[in-house]
Amino acid sequence: MERFRAFWTKVFTPVAELFLRWGISPDAVTLVGTVGVCFGSLVFFPQGEFLIGVLICTAFVFSDLVDGRMARLSGTSSSWGAFLDSTLDRFGDAAIFGGLVMYYVGPGDSRLLAGLAMYCLVMGSITSYARARAESLGMEAKGGIAERSDRLVAILGMTGLAGLIQTVTGDDWPLVLIPVTLGLLAVASTITVVQRILLVRSQAKAAV
């Protein structure tokens, strides 16, 4: 995903420069981006309006690239900015999967799939926590088969595709793509957590 991140960073550099000329701060972009993602997922996903929800979320997800680029261009990168960005990212991630939980509790009418979406939400948080806790102890816990960017691309991409096909055909069968993706993410997230635990364990044992 880093290659795609570098590409999109170049694409959004003019936007970052424009915002700086307007006097907009990187922190403001971070906050607005988080609010936008939460709005798109918590308002539209629970109603089954997946296409518009994903379009809104995707538009604001890119703010994560814009604010970082703004900070580097303006020379204002700081520990505070990194902390705020990472913390608010957790809000956005939780809102996306939380919106799906609300859909399956409501019109989706499936406790099983609601539980699956909730599991993905929890495992995403644990994946991030494992890395943060390892780094606080002076170790590394990056990598794994399902990092944050991978999870976001997968769930937003497949949810948006399901919503698009549903809109075009008028049928509900494309919505099966969402639980299939959730199932794969549940497995991948679990493996990622185990990978990070084993990585930290090996570093801890080597340090003894």
N, C-alpha and C positions, 0 to 999 in steps of 0.2 A: 504493500500500500504506500510505502514511502515514495516510490517513483510517481504515483498519481498525486501525492501530496505536493511534491516539488513542482509538478506541472500546474496544478491549480493555484499554488502560491504565486507563480509567475503571472497567471491569468488575472489574479485579483490584486496584483501590485498597483495598477492604476487606480483601483477603487480605494485602496488603503491610502495612497497619496492624496486623492481627492478629499477623503474624510479628514485627513490631517490639515489640509488647507482650510477646511471649513471649521476647524477648531474642535472637532469631535475627538474624544479620548478613546484609547483602546479599551478601557474598562467599560465605557458606555456601550461600545459595540458588543462586548462580551455579554453584558446584561440584557441588551435588546435581543441578541441572538438566542439567549436562553429562554426569554419570555416568548419569543416567536415559536420556538420548538415546542414548548409546553402548550401554547395556544393551539397549534396545529394538531397535536396528538391528543390532547385531553378534551378538545371541543369536537373534533370531527371523527376521530377513531371510534369513540363510544357510539356514535350514530351510524356507523358503517360507511361513512363517507371517506373511504380510504384514499382515493386518488387526490382529492383536494387537500386532505390532511398531509399526505406525503409531499405534495408540491410545496406546501407552506413550510413543512419541516426542513425539506432539502434546501430551500432558499435561505433559511436561517442557520442551518448547520454550517454553511460556508463561512459564517461569521467567525468560526473558530480559526480559520486561516487568515481572515482579514485582520482580526485584532492582534494576532501574533506578528504579522507583517508590519502593522502600524507601529507596534512597540519597538521592533528592530529598526525601522526607518527613522523613528524619532529619537532613538537612543534611550527610551524609557523602560526597557525591559527590566523587570525587578522580581524579587521573590514574592512580593505582594501580588503582582499581576499573574504570575504562574500559579499561585495558590488560588486566587479568585477564579481563574480560568478552569483549573482542575475541579474545583468544588462545584461550580455551576454546570460543568459538563455532566456531573452525576445527576443533577436535577433533570437535564434534558434526556439523558438515557432512561432514567426512571419514568419520565413522563411518556416516552414512546411505548415502552412495554406496559406501563400502567394503563395507557389508553386502550391497548389490546385486551388487558384484563377486564376493563370496564365493558368493552364490547361483548366479550364472551359471558360476562355476568348478566348483561342486558340482552340486546337483540340476537347476539350470537348463541345464547342459551346453551352453554356447555361448561359445566363446572370443571371437567377434565381439561379443556383447553384453557380455561381461565387459570387453572393451577399450573399448566405448562408455561403460559406467559409469565406468571408470577415467578416461577422457577428461573426463567431466563433473566428476569429483572434482578433477582437475588444473586444469581451466579455472576452476573455482570459486575455487581458491586463488590463481591468477594474477589473477583479477578483483579479489580483496581486496588482493593485494600491490600491484597497480598503483595503487590508491587510496592505500594507506598510504605507498608510496614517493613519490608525487606530493605528499602532504601534508607529508612530511618535508623536501621541497625547497621548501616554501612555495607550492605550487600545489594546484589542486583536480582531482579525477578522479572525481567522483560521477556517478551516473546511468547511463544505458545501458538497453537493453531487458530485461536480466535481472539485477537486483540480487539480493542474498542472499535477501531475503524472498520475492521472486518465485520463485526457484529452489526454496526450501523448500516453499512452498505448492503449487507444481506437482508436485514429486516425491512429497511426502507425500500430497497430495490424490489423485493418480491411482493411486499404489500402494495406498492405503487403499481406494479405490473398486474396484480390481481384486481385492483380497483379499475385499472384502465380496460382490461378485458371485460370486466363486469359491465362497465359503462357502455362499451361498444356492442356487446352481445345481448345485454339485458338479462343474462343468466347469473346465477349465484355460484355455479360450479368452480369458477376460477378462484374463489375464496379458499379453496383447499390448499392453495399455495402457501397461505399464511401459517396454518398449523404444521405443514411439512417443514417450513423454514424454522419455525420455533423448535420443532423436535430436533432438527440438525444442530441448531444453536445450543440447545440444552446439552447435547452430547459434547459438542465442541468446547463449550464453556467449562464443563466439568473436567474434560481432559486438560484444558489450559490451566485450571487451578491446580490440578495434580502435578502438571509439569513445573509450575512455579514453586510449589511446595518442595518437590524433589530437588530443584535447582538450588533453593535456599539451604536445604538440608545438606547438600554436598558442599556448599561454601562454608557452612557452619562447622562441619566435620573437619574440613581442610584447615580451618583456622585454629583448631584445638592443638 
